[in-house]
Amino acid sequence: MDVSETPKNGQNDSQEALDHRSESEYQDTAYNSQDFPAQKPRQEKGFLRRMMTSGKPFSFSQTTDSITVYGLDQITPSEMAQIAATKQQEVYWDEQSLNGEGLTGWSQVYAIVVSITNGVLFMLLPLAYILFLSGLVFGKGGIVFAWNDGMDDLFWGLTLYVTLPCLLIYLHYKLLHAGYMFLAPFLRPSRIFELNRTTGMVTLFKKNQPYFTHPFIEFDCVLMSSPTQQGFLNYSLTLIHRYRDYSVGVPISGSMGANHKVIEYLRFWNMVQRYMDISQPLPDILVLEPARQRDPTTIAYDKEHNRNPRYWRDMTDEEFKQKMDDIEKAQKNTPATGKPIDIFKGPDSTASKKHNRNKKK
C-alpha cells in the first residue's frame, strides 16, 4: 500500500512530535530475526506437552507486510482521534508492548447490569409511560380524576425507582466508555499477557501478577481448535513455552475472535513476529501509527520510504473500512508470511544484516 502521500493541509504531527514519551530503547534480550542465538532442541514430549501442542504449529518465519484485518477494524480513525484528544485511555499496542486484557468478575456482572438497563430504558419504560399516559387520557373520569385516583403514585414510583436508577447506570456506562475509568476502578480489566518489543520478553499474568516471563524466541506458536455445539471450530493462537512444562500457554489472538479461516491466524502470527522483531519496522496498522515515531527501527524505515505519518489517521471511517476491504481482497492470493526460519540453527550468516541497536544502558 502507498503510504508516502503528503499529509492533509492543517493536519500534521507537530503536536505528536512533542509527545512526552521519548524514543524507545532496545535491550540486549530483544528479538532480532537477523541476529539471535541458535535454540536448544525441544525436550522429549510428555503427555501434558503433547496435549498442549496438539494443534497446528506455526513456525518462526521471515515476515511480510501481510496483516489480518479482523480485530484491527474495531478501532476507527475517529476513535483514534478521540483517544488522542482525551488522553484518557491507551490502545492495546504501542511501541513498547502488546497487551492482552480480560474482564474481571465485577466487570462481567456490570456488563449484565448494563445490558438489562438498556433493555428496560429503551424498550420497557417507553411502553410503560405510553400505557400510563393512555390511562390518564382515556381513563374514566378524565386526567384529573385518574391522577387523584392513585395514578400519581404509579408515576412517581416508576420514575424514582426505575427510570432514575436506569438513567444513572446508563450515564455511568457512557462516562466509562469515554475513558473516565476513575469512576469505577474496580472495573479495570485484568492483565492476561504482555509481549514486549523492547525487551523481547513474553509475560503471562495470573490475578494481575506475573506467572512466568521468557524470551519470545523460546515459545512455539500453536493454533488450537475446539468444536462448538453447532459443529464449527473455534480457534485460539497460543504461545507454548518450549522448555518448561507449564499447564497453560499465552492466548495471543483474543483481539481477532475465534471463528476465522486458518490463514487469518497465520497472518496475525506474521504481524506478531514483525512486531517483536527489532530488525523490522512496526506493522503498518492504524492502532500502531502514533507509536511509529517512537520506535528506532520504524523511524529509520519511515524516513527512508518517505511515509506519510498520518496515512491511517487522516482517513474517514468510511475510507478506512474500504481500505480494510481492499487489503483483504488483495491478500487472498498472497502468502500469509515469508520463508521459515530454522531457530535451532540460528540466522543465516551470509544473509544476516547487523542492525544498530539503541541499547539500554
C-alpha positions as CSV (number, residue, x, y, z in Angstrom):
1,M,0.0,0.0,0.0
2,D,1.1,3.5,-0.8
3,V,1.8,5.4,2.5
4,S,4.1,8.1,1.1
5,E,1.4,10.6,0.5
6,T,1.7,14.2,1.8
7,P,-0.3,14.8,5.0
8,K,-3.5,16.8,4.5
9,N,-3.3,20.6,4.9
10,G,-3.5,21.7,8.5
11,Q,-3.1,18.1,9.8
12,N,0.5,17.3,10.7
13,D,2.4,15.6,13.5
14,S,3.8,18.8,15.1
15,Q,1.8,18.1,18.3
16,E,2.7,14.4,18.3
17,A,6.3,15.3,17.9
18,L,6.1,16.9,21.3
19,D,4.9,13.6,22.8
20,H,6.3,13.3,26.3
21,R,7.5,9.8,25.7
22,S,11.0,9.6,24.2
23,E,12.3,7.2,21.6
24,S,12.2,3.5,22.7
25,E,15.5,1.8,23.7
26,Y,16.0,-1.8,22.7
27,Q,17.6,-4.1,25.3
28,D,20.1,-6.9,24.6
29,T,17.3,-9.5,25.1
30,A,15.1,-8.0,22.3
31,Y,14.2,-10.4,19.5
32,N,16.1,-9.9,16.2
33,S,15.4,-12.3,13.4
34,Q,18.7,-11.4,11.8
35,D,20.8,-12.0,14.9
36,F,19.8,-14.5,17.6
37,P,21.4,-17.5,19.3
38,A,20.6,-20.9,18.0
39,Q,17.9,-22.5,20.2
40,K,18.3,-25.8,22.0
41,P,16.5,-28.8,20.7
42,R,13.0,-29.5,22.0
43,Q,12.7,-31.6,25.1
44,E,11.1,-35.0,24.9
45,K,7.3,-34.6,24.9
46,G,5.4,-35.9,27.9
47,F,1.6,-36.3,28.0
48,L,1.0,-32.7,29.1
49,R,3.3,-31.4,26.4
50,R,1.5,-33.5,23.7
51,M,-1.8,-32.2,24.8
52,M,-0.7,-28.6,24.8
53,T,0.8,-28.8,21.3
54,S,-1.9,-30.9,19.7
55,G,-2.9,-28.1,17.4
56,K,-1.4,-26.8,14.1
57,P,2.1,-25.4,14.7
58,F,3.2,-22.1,13.1
59,S,6.9,-21.8,12.6
60,F,9.1,-18.7,13.0
61,S,9.5,-17.1,9.6
62,Q,10.7,-14.1,7.7
63,T,7.9,-11.5,7.9
64,T,6.0,-9.7,5.2
65,D,3.5,-6.8,5.0
66,S,0.7,-9.3,5.4
67,I,-1.9,-8.4,8.1
68,T,-5.2,-9.7,9.2
69,V,-8.0,-7.2,9.0
70,Y,-10.0,-9.0,11.7
71,G,-9.8,-7.2,15.0
72,L,-8.0,-4.2,13.5
73,D,-11.3,-2.7,12.3
74,Q,-12.6,-2.4,15.9
75,I,-10.8,0.9,16.3
76,T,-11.6,3.5,13.6
77,P,-9.7,6.8,12.8
78,S,-12.4,8.8,14.6
79,E,-12.0,6.7,17.7
80,M,-8.2,7.1,17.5
81,A,-8.7,10.9,17.3
82,Q,-10.9,10.8,20.4
83,I,-8.3,8.8,22.3
84,A,-5.6,11.3,21.3
85,A,-7.8,14.2,22.3
86,T,-9.0,13.0,25.7
87,K,-5.7,11.1,26.6
88,Q,-8.0,9.1,29.0
89,Q,-7.1,5.7,27.6
90,E,-4.5,3.9,25.6
91,V,-4.8,1.4,22.8
92,Y,-3.6,-2.2,23.5
93,W,-0.5,-1.8,21.2
94,D,2.3,0.7,21.3
95,E,6.0,0.9,20.5
96,Q,6.9,-1.0,23.7
97,S,4.3,-3.7,24.3
98,L,1.3,-5.6,23.0
99,N,-1.1,-6.3,25.9
100,G,-3.9,-8.7,26.4
101,E,-6.6,-8.0,28.9
102,G,-9.8,-9.6,30.1
103,L,-12.9,-8.9,32.1
104,T,-12.8,-9.3,35.9
105,G,-15.8,-10.9,37.7
106,W,-17.1,-7.5,38.7
107,S,-16.8,-6.4,35.0
108,Q,-18.9,-9.3,33.9
109,V,-21.6,-8.5,36.5
110,Y,-21.5,-4.9,35.4
111,A,-21.9,-5.8,31.8
112,I,-25.0,-7.9,32.6
113,V,-26.5,-5.0,34.6
114,V,-25.8,-2.5,31.8
115,S,-27.4,-4.9,29.3
116,I,-30.6,-5.2,31.4
117,T,-30.6,-1.5,32.0
118,N,-30.5,-0.7,28.3
119,G,-33.4,-3.1,27.7
120,V,-35.5,-1.5,30.4
121,L,-34.6,2.0,29.5
122,F,-35.2,1.8,25.7
123,M,-37.9,-0.8,25.5
124,L,-39.9,-1.4,28.6
125,L,-40.0,2.1,30.1
126,P,-41.2,3.8,26.9
127,L,-44.0,1.2,26.7
128,A,-44.8,1.7,30.4
129,Y,-45.1,5.5,30.0
130,I,-47.3,5.2,26.9
131,L,-49.6,2.9,28.8
132,F,-49.6,5.4,31.8
133,L,-50.4,8.3,29.6
134,S,-53.2,6.3,27.8
135,G,-54.7,5.6,31.2
136,L,-54.7,9.3,32.1
137,V,-56.2,10.4,28.8
138,F,-58.7,7.7,28.2
139,G,-59.4,6.6,31.8
140,K,-62.8,7.0,33.4
141,G,-63.3,10.5,34.8
142,G,-60.5,12.2,32.9
143,I,-56.9,13.1,33.7
144,V,-57.6,14.9,37.0
145,F,-59.7,12.0,38.4
146,A,-57.2,9.4,37.2
147,W,-54.3,11.3,38.7
148,N,-56.0,11.7,42.1
149,D,-57.1,8.1,42.0
150,G,-53.7,6.7,42.5
151,M,-52.1,7.2,39.1
152,D,-49.7,9.8,40.6
153,D,-48.2,7.2,43.0
154,L,-47.7,4.9,40.0
155,F,-46.0,7.7,38.0
156,W,-43.6,8.8,40.8
157,G,-42.8,5.2,41.8
158,L,-42.0,4.3,38.2
159,T,-39.8,7.4,37.8
160,L,-38.0,7.4,41.1
161,Y,-37.4,3.6,41.5
162,V,-37.0,2.5,37.9
163,T,-36.3,5.4,35.4
164,L,-33.9,7.4,37.6
165,P,-31.7,4.4,38.6
166,C,-31.6,3.3,34.9
167,L,-30.6,6.7,33.8
168,L,-27.8,6.9,36.4
169,I,-26.4,3.5,35.3
170,Y,-26.6,4.4,31.7
171,L,-24.8,7.8,32.3
172,H,-22.1,5.9,34.3
173,Y,-21.6,3.5,31.4
174,K,-21.3,6.3,28.9
175,L,-18.7,8.1,31.0
176,L,-16.7,4.8,31.4
177,H,-16.9,4.3,27.7
178,A,-15.5,7.8,27.2
179,G,-12.4,6.8,29.2
180,Y,-13.2,8.1,32.7
181,M,-12.2,4.8,34.5
182,F,-11.6,6.6,37.8
183,L,-15.4,6.4,38.3
184,A,-15.1,2.7,38.7
185,P,-11.6,1.5,39.4
186,F,-12.9,-2.0,40.4
187,L,-13.9,-2.4,36.7
188,R,-10.4,-2.1,35.3
189,P,-9.6,-5.1,33.2
190,S,-7.2,-7.8,34.5
191,R,-3.9,-8.3,32.6
192,I,-3.6,-11.6,30.7
193,F,-0.3,-11.3,28.8
194,E,2.3,-8.9,27.6
195,L,4.6,-9.1,24.6
196,N,7.4,-6.6,25.0
197,R,9.2,-5.4,21.8
198,T,11.9,-3.5,23.6
199,T,12.9,-6.4,25.9
200,G,11.9,-9.4,23.7
201,M,10.1,-10.9,26.6
202,V,6.7,-12.6,26.9
203,T,4.9,-12.5,30.2
204,L,1.7,-14.4,31.3
205,F,-0.2,-13.0,34.2
206,K,-2.4,-14.6,36.8
207,K,-4.6,-12.4,39.1
208,N,-2.7,-9.4,37.6
209,Q,0.6,-10.8,38.8
210,P,3.4,-12.2,36.5
211,Y,3.1,-16.0,36.3
212,F,6.1,-16.5,34.0
213,T,8.4,-14.5,31.8
214,H,10.6,-15.9,29.0
215,P,12.2,-14.7,25.7
216,F,9.9,-14.6,22.7
217,I,12.0,-17.0,20.7
218,E,11.6,-19.7,23.4
219,F,7.9,-20.1,22.6
220,D,6.2,-22.3,20.0
221,C,3.2,-20.9,18.3
222,V,0.3,-23.3,18.1
223,L,-3.2,-22.8,16.6
224,M,-5.5,-24.7,19.0
225,S,-9.0,-25.7,17.9
226,S,-12.1,-26.9,19.7
227,P,-15.6,-27.8,18.3
228,T,-18.7,-25.9,19.1
229,Q,-22.1,-27.4,19.8
230,Q,-23.0,-26.5,16.2
231,G,-20.1,-28.5,14.8
232,F,-17.9,-25.5,13.9
233,L,-14.4,-25.0,15.1
234,N,-13.2,-22.2,17.5
235,Y,-9.6,-21.2,17.2
236,S,-7.1,-19.8,19.6
237,L,-3.5,-18.9,18.8
238,T,-1.4,-19.9,21.8
239,L,2.3,-19.5,22.6
240,I,3.6,-22.6,24.4
241,H,7.0,-22.4,26.2
242,R,9.3,-24.9,24.6
243,Y,11.4,-25.8,27.6
244,R,9.1,-25.7,30.6
245,D,6.0,-27.9,31.2
246,Y,3.6,-25.1,32.2
247,S,-0.1,-26.2,32.2
248,V,-1.1,-23.0,30.4
249,G,0.0,-21.1,27.4
250,V,-0.2,-17.5,26.3
251,P,-3.5,-16.8,24.3
252,I,-2.4,-14.1,22.0
253,S,-5.3,-14.0,19.4
254,G,-8.2,-12.8,21.6
255,S,-8.5,-9.5,19.8
256,M,-9.4,-11.1,16.4
257,G,-12.0,-13.6,17.6
258,A,-12.3,-17.4,17.3
259,N,-14.2,-18.1,14.1
260,H,-12.0,-17.1,11.1
261,K,-10.1,-19.0,8.5
262,V,-6.8,-20.6,9.5
263,I,-4.8,-18.3,7.2
264,E,-6.1,-15.3,9.1
265,Y,-4.4,-16.6,12.3
266,L,-1.2,-17.2,10.3
267,R,-1.4,-13.5,9.1
268,F,-1.8,-12.5,12.8
269,W,1.2,-14.6,13.7
270,N,3.1,-12.8,10.9
271,M,2.1,-9.4,12.5
272,V,3.2,-10.6,16.0
273,Q,6.6,-11.7,14.7
274,R,7.1,-8.4,12.9
275,Y,6.1,-6.5,16.0
276,M,8.6,-8.3,18.2
277,D,11.4,-8.3,15.6
278,I,13.5,-5.1,16.2
279,S,15.2,-5.6,12.8
280,Q,11.8,-4.8,11.2
281,P,9.5,-1.8,11.4
282,L,6.3,-2.0,13.3
283,P,3.3,-3.5,11.4
284,D,1.7,-0.7,9.4
285,I,-1.7,-0.6,11.0
286,L,-3.9,2.2,12.4
287,V,-3.5,1.4,16.1
288,L,0.3,1.5,15.9
289,E,0.6,4.6,13.7
290,P,1.1,7.1,16.6
291,A,3.8,4.7,18.0
292,R,5.9,4.7,14.8
293,Q,7.6,8.0,15.7
294,R,9.0,6.5,18.9
295,D,10.5,3.2,17.6
296,P,14.1,3.5,16.3
297,T,13.8,0.9,13.5
298,T,10.5,2.2,12.4
299,I,11.7,5.8,12.4
300,A,14.6,4.9,10.1
301,Y,12.3,2.9,7.8
302,D,9.6,5.6,7.5
303,K,12.2,8.3,6.8
304,E,13.8,6.1,4.0
305,H,10.4,5.4,2.5
306,N,9.0,9.0,3.0
307,R,6.0,7.5,4.7
308,N,3.1,9.8,5.4
309,P,3.0,9.9,9.3
310,R,-0.8,10.3,9.3
311,Y,-1.6,7.9,6.5
312,W,-4.3,6.0,8.5
313,R,-5.4,8.7,10.9
314,D,-6.3,11.2,8.2
315,M,-8.8,8.7,6.6
316,T,-12.5,9.0,7.3
317,D,-14.1,6.0,8.9
318,E,-15.7,5.1,5.6
319,E,-12.3,5.3,3.8
320,F,-10.8,3.2,6.5
321,K,-13.4,0.5,6.1
322,Q,-13.0,0.5,2.3
323,K,-9.2,0.2,2.7
324,M,-9.6,-2.8,5.0
325,D,-11.9,-4.4,2.5
326,D,-9.3,-3.7,-0.3
327,I,-6.5,-5.2,1.7
328,E,-8.5,-8.3,2.5
329,K,-9.3,-8.8,-1.2
330,A,-5.7,-8.1,-2.3
331,Q,-4.2,-10.6,0.1
332,K,-6.4,-13.6,-1.0
333,N,-3.8,-14.8,-3.4
334,T,-0.6,-13.8,-1.5
335,P,1.3,-15.8,1.2
336,A,0.5,-15.0,4.8
337,T,4.1,-15.0,5.8
338,G,7.7,-15.4,4.4
339,K,10.1,-18.3,4.4
340,P,10.5,-20.3,7.6
341,I,13.4,-19.6,9.9
342,D,15.2,-22.5,11.5
343,I,15.6,-21.2,15.0
344,F,17.6,-24.3,16.0
345,K,20.4,-23.4,13.6
346,G,20.3,-19.7,14.0
347,P,20.1,-17.0,11.4
348,D,21.9,-17.5,8.0
349,S,25.2,-15.7,8.5
350,T,25.5,-15.0,4.7
351,A,22.2,-13.2,4.6
352,S,22.3,-11.7,8.1
353,K,22.4,-8.0,8.4
354,K,23.6,-6.4,11.6
355,H,21.3,-3.7,12.8
356,N,22.4,-1.0,15.2
357,R,20.6,-1.1,18.4
358,N,19.9,1.7,20.8
359,K,20.7,-0.4,23.8
360,K,19.6,0.5,27.3
361,K,22.5,1.4,29.4
